[in-house]
Amino acid sequence: MIRRLVNAAKRRMPKRPATPVRAITKPSPPVVTDGLIVDVDWAAMSPAEQGAFYDENGFLVISQAISPEDLETIHREIKSYGLTGLTADIWQVPSFLPLIENEKLLTALHTIFGEEIRFFKGAYVETPPIDVAGAKARPKVFHVDYGVGESGGDFYNSCASWVNIGLYLTDMTPELAPFWVVPGSNRHYDVVPSANMESMADKAKIVLPKAGDAVFIHCMTVHAGGDNLSNTTRHAIFLSYRPAWARPVGPVPEWPQEFIDKAPPKRKRLLLGLNEGL
């Protein structure tokens, strides 16, 4: 049972200690309107409240992770560099690079994972409209991100702990490929990756981020995309991070040395040692 939102007037939280250990904070659970749509004042959350919400619910929205000015630049460069469909070949786009060390993302990531974090993959996803007469908003296939691709020798998603972050570049609506999530499913330890998860569909809620918002998705949270029944193309960038200790179970490609050498110090620290850890 999802608990009620904590009071908006909260006492000041103590500063996070230098160690990765995070003080336990009562989570701020989602409020659902009309039985489906999650409605939370994401911008009002402190870092500690963000971490508690993520732990409890398996997802989190960071409001306005990308500024309106940067969003405009990103849209312009998506068009000028000809990005379409689903592609991981995105690092030639100048405005994408600073997203790796985006301050709002890192603040939440450090709260969740501690100081040492690794960034291990990214992709651009374009979701154009589909024309289905009389169709209603519904989720696609429910799944978790953990382990996807492992059977084919792709070990990126095999880390014991990691998060996929969707940076949405278009305002979401129930008709515009919404994000469906089963709150708290990250704590359902009987969920088997790659199994059929449709039995959890009746517990799913819709999250509708605005353009520039970031959605954190725990690797074991049951979720699904939605069909785009609008007349607008949805644009999104997905970035994946893990705590430094949580190395993949098999080898993954390291970032190219030239990519690392050109990175500023904060970004470079996130790129090193993709095959290192426990």
The 8 nearest C-alpha neighbors of each residue, nearest first, counted from 0:
[[1, 2, 183, 3, 28, 182, 56, 202],
 [2, 0, 28, 3, 29, 182, 183, 56],
 [1, 3, 28, 0, 4, 27, 29, 26],
 [4, 2, 28, 5, 1, 27, 30, 29],
 [5, 3, 27, 28, 6, 2, 29, 30],
 [4, 6, 27, 3, 7, 26, 25, 28],
 [5, 7, 8, 9, 4, 27, 3, 10],
 [8, 6, 9, 5, 43, 4, 44, 40],
 [9, 7, 6, 10, 5, 11, 43, 44],
 [10, 8, 7, 6, 11, 5, 12, 45],
 [9, 11, 12, 8, 13, 7, 6, 45],
 [10, 12, 9, 13, 14, 45, 8, 47],
 [11, 13, 10, 14, 47, 45, 9, 15],
 [14, 12, 15, 11, 22, 16, 47, 10],
 [13, 15, 16, 12, 11, 17, 47, 22],
 [14, 16, 13, 21, 17, 22, 110, 18],
 [17, 15, 18, 14, 20, 19, 21, 22],
 [16, 18, 19, 15, 20, 114, 113, 14],
 [17, 19, 16, 20, 113, 114, 21, 15],
 [18, 20, 113, 114, 21, 17, 112, 16],
 [21, 19, 18, 22, 113, 16, 15, 17],
 [22, 20, 19, 23, 15, 110, 16, 111],
 [21, 23, 24, 20, 15, 47, 16, 13],
 [24, 22, 21, 25, 51, 47, 26, 50],
 [25, 23, 51, 26, 22, 48, 47, 50],
 [24, 26, 51, 27, 23, 48, 5, 52],
 [27, 25, 51, 52, 28, 24, 48, 55],
 [26, 28, 4, 52, 5, 48, 29, 25],
 [29, 27, 4, 2, 26, 1, 3, 52],
 [30, 28, 39, 37, 31, 38, 27, 4],
 [29, 31, 38, 37, 39, 32, 28, 4],
 [30, 32, 37, 36, 34, 38, 35, 29],
 [33, 31, 34, 36, 35, 37, 30, 38],
 [34, 32, 35, 36, 31, 37, 30, 38],
 [33, 35, 32, 31, 36, 204, 37, 30],
 [34, 36, 204, 33, 205, 31, 32, 37],
 [37, 35, 205, 31, 32, 204, 206, 38],
 [36, 38, 31, 206, 30, 29, 205, 32],
 [37, 39, 30, 31, 36, 29, 32, 40],
 [40, 38, 41, 29, 30, 37, 28, 4],
 [41, 39, 42, 43, 38, 44, 62, 29],
 [40, 42, 43, 39, 44, 62, 60, 61],
 [41, 43, 62, 40, 44, 61, 63, 45],
 [44, 42, 41, 40, 45, 7, 39, 62],
 [45, 43, 48, 42, 41, 49, 46, 40],
 [44, 46, 48, 47, 49, 43, 12, 42],
 [47, 45, 49, 48, 107, 50, 110, 44],
 [46, 48, 50, 49, 45, 51, 24, 110],
 [49, 47, 51, 45, 50, 46, 44, 52],
 [50, 48, 46, 52, 47, 51, 44, 45],
 [49, 51, 53, 47, 111, 48, 52, 110],
 [50, 52, 26, 48, 54, 53, 49, 24],
 [51, 53, 26, 49, 55, 27, 50, 54],
 [54, 52, 57, 58, 50, 56, 59, 51],
 [55, 53, 51, 52, 57, 56, 50, 26],
 [56, 54, 52, 53, 183, 57, 51, 26],
 [55, 57, 183, 182, 53, 58, 52, 54],
 [58, 56, 53, 217, 185, 220, 183, 54],
 [57, 59, 216, 53, 215, 56, 217, 214],
 [58, 60, 215, 53, 214, 61, 52, 216],
 [59, 61, 214, 213, 62, 215, 41, 212],
 [62, 60, 213, 212, 64, 214, 41, 63],
 [61, 63, 212, 42, 64, 41, 60, 213],
 [64, 62, 212, 211, 65, 66, 61, 213],
 [63, 65, 212, 62, 211, 103, 213, 61],
 [64, 66, 211, 63, 70, 69, 67, 212],
 [65, 67, 69, 68, 70, 63, 211, 64],
 [68, 66, 70, 69, 71, 65, 211, 63],
 [69, 67, 71, 70, 66, 72, 65, 73],
 [70, 68, 72, 66, 71, 67, 73, 65],
 [71, 69, 67, 73, 68, 72, 66, 65],
 [70, 72, 68, 74, 69, 73, 67, 75],
 [71, 73, 69, 75, 70, 74, 76, 68],
 [74, 72, 70, 76, 75, 71, 94, 77],
 [75, 73, 77, 71, 76, 72, 70, 78],
 [74, 76, 72, 78, 73, 77, 79, 71],
 [75, 77, 79, 73, 78, 74, 80, 72],
 [78, 76, 74, 82, 80, 75, 79, 81],
 [77, 79, 81, 76, 75, 80, 74, 82],
 [78, 80, 76, 81, 77, 75, 82, 74],
 [81, 79, 77, 78, 76, 82, 92, 91],
 [80, 82, 78, 79, 77, 83, 76, 92],
 [81, 83, 77, 80, 78, 84, 86, 123],
 [84, 82, 125, 81, 85, 86, 124, 123],
 [83, 85, 125, 124, 86, 126, 82, 123],
 [86, 84, 124, 123, 125, 83, 122, 87],
 [87, 85, 88, 123, 122, 84, 124, 89],
 [86, 88, 122, 89, 121, 123, 85, 120],
 [89, 87, 86, 90, 122, 91, 123, 121],
 [90, 88, 87, 91, 92, 122, 123, 86],
 [89, 91, 92, 88, 96, 95, 93, 87],
 [90, 92, 89, 93, 88, 80, 95, 96],
 [91, 93, 90, 95, 94, 89, 76, 80],
 [94, 92, 95, 96, 91, 90, 76, 97],
 [93, 95, 96, 73, 92, 97, 72, 76],
 [96, 94, 93, 98, 92, 97, 90, 73],
 [95, 97, 98, 94, 93, 99, 90, 92],
 [98, 96, 99, 100, 95, 101, 94, 93],
 [97, 99, 101, 96, 100, 95, 94, 65],
 [100, 98, 97, 101, 96, 266, 118, 238],
 [99, 101, 98, 266, 97, 102, 105, 265],
 [102, 100, 98, 104, 103, 99, 97, 105],
 [101, 103, 105, 104, 100, 106, 64, 98],
 [104, 102, 106, 105, 101, 64, 107, 61],
 [103, 105, 101, 102, 107, 106, 108, 64],
 [106, 104, 108, 102, 107, 103, 109, 101],
 [105, 107, 103, 109, 104, 108, 102, 110],
 [106, 108, 110, 105, 104, 109, 46, 111],
 [109, 107, 105, 111, 110, 106, 112, 104],
 [110, 108, 113, 112, 114, 106, 111, 107],
 [109, 111, 107, 108, 113, 50, 112, 106],
 [110, 112, 108, 50, 109, 113, 107, 21],
 [113, 111, 109, 242, 108, 110, 114, 19],
 [114, 112, 19, 109, 110, 115, 111, 20],
 [113, 115, 109, 19, 116, 112, 18, 110],
 [114, 116, 243, 113, 242, 117, 112, 109],
 [117, 115, 242, 243, 241, 269, 114, 240],
 [118, 116, 269, 241, 240, 243, 270, 242],
 [117, 119, 240, 269, 270, 239, 120, 241],
 [118, 120, 239, 240, 117, 273, 270, 121],
 [121, 119, 239, 238, 118, 122, 240, 155],
 [120, 122, 238, 237, 87, 239, 123, 236],
 [121, 123, 87, 237, 86, 236, 124, 89],
 [122, 124, 236, 86, 85, 235, 87, 237],
 [125, 123, 85, 235, 84, 234, 236, 126],
 [124, 126, 84, 234, 233, 83, 85, 127],
 [125, 127, 233, 232, 234, 124, 128, 227],
 [128, 126, 232, 233, 125, 129, 227, 231],
 [129, 127, 227, 228, 230, 229, 232, 231],
 [128, 130, 228, 227, 131, 127, 226, 229],
 [129, 131, 132, 128, 228, 134, 229, 227],
 [132, 130, 134, 129, 133, 228, 135, 128],
 [131, 133, 134, 130, 135, 228, 129, 229],
 [132, 134, 131, 135, 130, 228, 136, 129],
 [133, 135, 131, 132, 136, 228, 130, 137],
 [136, 134, 137, 133, 174, 228, 173, 131],
 [135, 137, 174, 173, 134, 225, 226, 138],
 [136, 138, 225, 135, 139, 226, 179, 173],
 [139, 137, 225, 223, 224, 179, 140, 136],
 [138, 140, 225, 224, 223, 141, 137, 226],
 [141, 139, 223, 142, 138, 224, 197, 196],
 [142, 140, 223, 222, 196, 221, 197, 139],
 [143, 141, 221, 222, 140, 196, 223, 144],
 [142, 144, 221, 219, 220, 145, 192, 218],
 [145, 143, 218, 147, 146, 219, 142, 156],
 [144, 146, 218, 156, 143, 147, 219, 157],
 [147, 145, 157, 156, 149, 148, 144, 192],
 [146, 148, 149, 145, 144, 156, 193, 157],
 [149, 147, 153, 151, 150, 146, 152, 154],
 [148, 150, 153, 154, 152, 151, 146, 147],
 [149, 151, 148, 152, 153, 147, 146, 154],
 [152, 150, 149, 148, 153, 154, 147, 146],
 [151, 153, 149, 150, 154, 148, 249, 250],
 [154, 152, 149, 148, 151, 155, 150, 251],
 [153, 155, 149, 157, 156, 249, 247, 152],
 [154, 156, 157, 153, 251, 247, 158, 119],
 [155, 157, 146, 145, 154, 158, 147, 144],
 [156, 158, 146, 247, 154, 155, 248, 145],
 [159, 157, 247, 160, 245, 246, 156, 161],
 [160, 158, 245, 157, 161, 247, 246, 145],
 [161, 159, 158, 245, 241, 242, 218, 162],
 [162, 160, 241, 240, 218, 158, 217, 159],
 [161, 163, 217, 218, 240, 216, 239, 164],
 [162, 164, 239, 216, 238, 215, 165, 237],
 [165, 163, 215, 238, 214, 237, 216, 239],
 [164, 166, 237, 214, 213, 236, 167, 163],
 [167, 165, 213, 236, 235, 212, 237, 164],
 [168, 166, 235, 210, 169, 211, 212, 165],
 [167, 169, 210, 234, 235, 211, 166, 70],
 [170, 168, 210, 167, 233, 234, 171, 209],
 [171, 169, 209, 210, 208, 172, 168, 167],
 [170, 172, 207, 175, 208, 209, 177, 169],
 [171, 173, 175, 174, 207, 177, 170, 176],
 [174, 172, 177, 175, 136, 171, 176, 207],
 [173, 175, 228, 172, 229, 136, 227, 176],
 [174, 176, 227, 172, 229, 171, 177, 173],
 [177, 175, 227, 225, 226, 174, 224, 178],
 [178, 176, 225, 173, 175, 171, 224, 172],
 [177, 179, 224, 206, 205, 223, 225, 180],
 [180, 178, 205, 223, 222, 204, 224, 203],
 [181, 179, 222, 203, 204, 182, 221, 205],
 [180, 182, 203, 221, 184, 202, 222, 204],
 [183, 181, 56, 184, 180, 57, 203, 58],
 [182, 184, 56, 185, 57, 186, 55, 181],
 [183, 185, 187, 186, 220, 182, 181, 221],
 [184, 186, 220, 219, 57, 183, 187, 217],
 [187, 185, 184, 188, 183, 55, 57, 219],
 [188, 186, 184, 189, 185, 190, 183, 219],
 [187, 189, 190, 186, 185, 191, 184, 219],
 [188, 190, 187, 191, 186, 192, 184, 185],
 [191, 189, 188, 187, 192, 194, 196, 184],
 [190, 192, 194, 189, 193, 188, 195, 196],
 [191, 193, 194, 143, 190, 145, 146, 142],
 [194, 192, 191, 195, 142, 143, 147, 146],
 [195, 193, 192, 191, 196, 190, 142, 143],
 [194, 196, 197, 193, 141, 142, 198, 191],
 [197, 195, 198, 141, 199, 194, 142, 200],
 [196, 198, 200, 199, 195, 141, 140, 201],
 [197, 199, 196, 200, 201, 195, 202, 141],
 [200, 198, 197, 201, 202, 196, 203, 181],
 [201, 199, 197, 203, 202, 198, 196, 141],
 [200, 202, 199, 203, 198, 197, 204, 181],
 [203, 201, 200, 199, 181, 204, 182, 180],
 [204, 202, 181, 180, 200, 201, 179, 199],
 [205, 203, 35, 180, 179, 36, 181, 37],
 [204, 206, 179, 36, 35, 178, 37, 207],
 [205, 207, 178, 37, 36, 179, 208, 204],
 [206, 208, 171, 172, 177, 205, 209, 178],
 [209, 207, 171, 212, 206, 170, 210, 167],
 [208, 210, 170, 212, 171, 211, 169, 207],
 [209, 211, 169, 168, 170, 167, 212, 208],
 [210, 212, 65, 63, 168, 64, 167, 209],
 [213, 211, 63, 62, 64, 209, 210, 61],
 [214, 212, 166, 61, 165, 60, 64, 167],
 [213, 215, 60, 165, 164, 59, 216, 61],
 [214, 216, 164, 59, 58, 163, 60, 162],
 [217, 215, 58, 163, 162, 164, 218, 57],
 [216, 218, 162, 57, 220, 219, 58, 215],
 [217, 219, 145, 144, 162, 161, 220, 143],
 [220, 218, 185, 143, 217, 145, 221, 144],
 [221, 219, 185, 184, 217, 57, 143, 218],
 [222, 220, 143, 142, 181, 184, 180, 141],
 [221, 223, 180, 141, 179, 142, 181, 220],
 [224, 222, 141, 179, 139, 140, 138, 178],
 [223, 225, 178, 139, 138, 179, 177, 176],
 [224, 226, 176, 138, 177, 139, 137, 178],
 [225, 227, 176, 228, 224, 136, 175, 139],
 [226, 228, 176, 175, 128, 229, 174, 129],
 [227, 229, 174, 128, 129, 175, 226, 130],
 [230, 228, 175, 174, 231, 227, 128, 129],
 [229, 231, 128, 228, 232, 227, 175, 127],
 [232, 230, 229, 128, 233, 127, 175, 227],
 [233, 231, 127, 126, 128, 234, 230, 125],
 [232, 234, 126, 169, 125, 127, 231, 235],
 [235, 233, 125, 168, 169, 124, 167, 232],
 [236, 234, 167, 124, 168, 166, 123, 165],
 [235, 237, 123, 166, 122, 165, 124, 167],
 [236, 238, 165, 122, 121, 164, 166, 123],
 [237, 239, 121, 164, 163, 120, 236, 165],
 [240, 238, 163, 120, 162, 119, 118, 164],
 [241, 239, 118, 117, 162, 161, 119, 163],
 [242, 240, 161, 117, 116, 160, 243, 162],
 [241, 243, 116, 112, 244, 245, 115, 117],
 [242, 244, 116, 115, 117, 245, 276, 241],
 [243, 245, 276, 277, 242, 246, 275, 241],
 [246, 244, 158, 159, 276, 243, 242, 160],
 [245, 247, 276, 158, 275, 274, 244, 277],
 [248, 246, 158, 157, 249, 154, 155, 245],
 [247, 249, 157, 154, 246, 158, 250, 159],
 [250, 248, 247, 154, 251, 157, 152, 274],
 [251, 249, 274, 154, 252, 247, 248, 155],
 [250, 252, 154, 155, 253, 274, 249, 273],
 [253, 251, 254, 250, 273, 274, 255, 155],
 [254, 252, 273, 255, 251, 272, 274, 271],
 [253, 255, 256, 252, 258, 270, 259, 271],
 [256, 254, 258, 257, 253, 259, 252, 260],
 [255, 257, 259, 258, 260, 254, 253, 261],
 [256, 258, 260, 259, 255, 261, 254, 262],
 [259, 257, 255, 256, 261, 260, 262, 254],
 [258, 260, 256, 262, 257, 261, 267, 255],
 [261, 259, 257, 262, 258, 256, 267, 263],
 [262, 260, 258, 259, 257, 263, 267, 256],
 [261, 263, 259, 267, 260, 266, 264, 258],
 [262, 264, 266, 265, 267, 261, 260, 259],
 [265, 263, 267, 266, 268, 262, 269, 261],
 [266, 264, 268, 267, 263, 100, 269, 262],
 [267, 265, 269, 268, 264, 263, 100, 262],
 [266, 268, 264, 270, 262, 269, 265, 259],
 [267, 269, 266, 265, 270, 271, 264, 117],
 [270, 268, 117, 266, 118, 267, 271, 116],
 [271, 269, 267, 268, 118, 117, 266, 254],
 [272, 270, 268, 269, 273, 267, 117, 254],
 [273, 271, 275, 274, 270, 253, 117, 276],
 [272, 274, 275, 253, 271, 119, 246, 117],
 [275, 273, 272, 246, 250, 251, 247, 276],
 [276, 274, 272, 246, 273, 277, 244, 243],
 [277, 275, 244, 246, 245, 243, 274, 272],
 [276, 244, 245, 246, 275, 243, 247, 274]]
